[in-house]
Every structure is written in C-alpha cells, then in structure tokens.
C-alpha cells in the first residue's frame, strides 16, 4: 500500500491579499481587515501588521492599540468568495481528491501521485501567477501534521515533514499548536504539569483520561503524538442554512428584534430558493447580553423554503421565548433538508444561567 501523502493548502493572509490586489499602493504597509463597530474583530491582517502582534479574531480596538499606524479596510465578503472560487477551481483542475475546509484552505490527498512535491510546487506557482494569491503548503502523512506544517514556513511556506519529525520539531511549543487543543484545555494541561507538547507526549494516558474523560483523554494522547487517520472527504452535504446578526449595541426592544428577524428570514428564504433547497425544521438562536445563548426549534409537516412560513414560525419561537434581557446576537436557521439526515435540535432551558453556552451549529 502506498504511503499517504496529504497536503494542507492555506492561502497566506487571504482577505488582506485580496484587498492589496485592489489597493496596490498599500503593499508593504500594515493592513488590517476589520469592521468598524465597537465589537468589530480582525478577520485577517497583513504580515506587516502581524509583526505588531495583530492577529485574527482580535478586537479591532486592540489591534489599533497595538498598531496605530495600520490601515483598516472593511471586509468585502463577496470579493473574497469570488477570489476563493477562482483559486480552488484552478486547484481542482489539477488535484483529484480535494476537500475545501474553508474559504482560504483545503486538504489534498496526493497518495499515489507521481512526484507529488513537484506537482504541488507547479500548482502553487500557477495559482500565484493566475490569481495573485500565495498558497503555503504543508505535506505530511496525515491531515493533522499537514495542517501544522503549512503554518511553519509562512508566508510562502512549503514544508514536507513526517509525523515523528514534526512531533519532535514542535515539542517545545504549547499544546495549542495542535488543532483540536484549545486554550482552556491547554491551561488545564499546564496546571497538570504539561505546559509543552513534549511534556504532554510523556503524560500517562491514564492520567489524561482521569482528568478529561476516557475518550478525550485518549484523543489528547494521540494528538500529542500527531496521530490522525481521518480521510480527505471530497463532498460535504449541507445540513442547514442560516442567517445571523451580532449587534454593535445590545437590542432590548422586542418589536425591533422581530423586524430584524423578518429581514433575516427573508434573506434566508431567498438563499434556499436559489439553491432549490427545502427544509422542515425552523430554529432561532438568541444570545443575550450576558452571553447566555438559547435556541428554539420547531419541525413542521412539509418541506418549505418560502418566506412567509419561515417568518411565521420564527416569530412564534421568538415570542414564546420572549428574551428576558437585551439581545447581543439573533439568528434564524432552516434544517432538516430533503434527502439529508436531520440532527436533533438542541434547546437551552429558559432559565439558563449566565455564561452557559449551548452549542448550535448555524450554517
């Protein structure tokens, strides 16, 4: 059996790169792509801005404090989607097994391809020439290592590395460098005496299972050694579509919230109709000013995508819940599509304590 060759392809500072193509006079300057509201966050930053500690998901206000001379550009998601389609269309012409993992990243399975590194270098050069987008690549025997490797040489990185070699190379880094290990888990690991990935690699799996549970403890042990057998999947079936809004200022007026919900439902219906998609479960998501997040869902007898039905059910769900505090985020979703297995709806109890977060995959 041929050894697996998996590549993670990641567009460098994608949103900023698209903006710099449209504003070449800003090349070489620190550029931040972010909204303008008080709760705006950085979607991406040029590498010149990253030298000041600016990073994705940071508040725009904090980014400006760290780099006051940065040029801030509002995001243009339509432009990014169009450029993304252009990039990945070129890649798909050359790569048979490709799984797009986001607007700016994808996994490619090059197992059995003759001279895969040469093929990949040529592909990346062609994408740069035809689209102006630079791709960094990580090539490894599995997805986990490939994902890590693509970030090791950025920008314009091209890193081919084995599992054991990679595990040794990043042993002195925080466990957070491994996808699937978040900041809270890393903090708990540090409290256990495992502040680095190398330390975690030597942790008794039984101790990890005692602290994190049998399943996740074993998963942490495997991830620390960068084991991963997950395949590159070429198709992904959408299970829901949604529209949601995070407000710059919390909204307490229920009449205003209902008006917003009507507009969201209208946009959602239009999107479903364009895709010729119908569903039978309608849900709303409400995040209060104390971050309590509540969902309400209702399944109906027929598959629909019309605006009137979505509005009617969404408003009934909203009125039944009657948010007791100002609202930070509001969203509406349609799921239970024809021919797609439906996941059970999740709803938080009406009296959910402050800070409780009920995970609800919208979109």
Buried (B, 14 or more C-beta within 10 A) or exposed (E): EEEBBBBBBBBBBBBBBBBBBEEEEBEEBBBBBBBEEEBBBBBBBBEBBBEBEBBBEBBBEBBBEBBEEBBBBEBBEEBBEEBBEBBBEBBBEBBEBBBBBEBBBBBBBBBEBEEBBEBBEEBBEBBBEEBBBBBBBBBBBBBBBBBBBBBBEBBEBBBBBBBEBBBBBBBEEBBBBBEBBEEEBBBEBBEBEBBBBBBBBEBEBEBBBEBBEEEBBBBBBBBBBBBBEEEBEBEEEEBBBBBBBBBEEBBEEEEEBBEBBBEBBBEBBEBBEEEEBBBBBBBBBBBBBBEBBBBBBBBBEEBBBEBEBBBBBBBBBBEEBEBEEBBBBBBBBBBBBEEBEBEEBEBBEEEBEEEBEBEBEBE
